[in-house]
Amino acid sequence: MAFRPKKNGHAISDEELVRAYHQGDNTSFVELISRYLDLIDAKLTQFHCSGAEREDVKQEALMALLNAVKLYDPGKETRFSTFASRCVENSVLRSLQHRNTKKARLLSDAVSIDEAKEIAVQENPEDLYIDQEGYHVMLGKIEVNLSEFEKNVLFSYLDGNSYAQISTQFGASQKSVDNALQRVRRKLKTVFSK
């Protein structure tokens, strides 16, 4: 059972911790994570996540927990534990569904021509593993931090399409495409500089 900090001799409820977080107390979120890690692990086991996939999906589930804390409304008369459990479960299911799509499998297995040349030159299996792991971490960060439109624009741009081609492909103006790519650059710069 998780440690429950006390206030006036009584254990602090999840709802009180959420209120404290909303008032700027970030340590309350750390306490909520410790309380809900077992729930996250149980959901990952329930949906048969294992290996590297488990770690990626766990990160997304933690992001879902953070969103649950940010979005929780005590006025709706729903217990935080119920709300958080639903948010985490939906995140795990969405992540697994996305990972099982044909496009996601192709992206995760794809190697560019430049990467293929580099891999052919490398002889150390450890270097190959580290490169592959970095690639999966990068894809996970893209998945978590970019909107669906931003991801589509990014992948289309990386495929060599011009702004005009991308705008036609997604029915958006070239300015929208440019704005999306600018947001992608800012977000990824922030994410990868941490």
Order of alpha helices (4+ residues) and beta strands (2+ residues): beta-beta-alpha-alpha-alpha-alpha-alpha-alpha-alpha-alpha-alpha-alpha
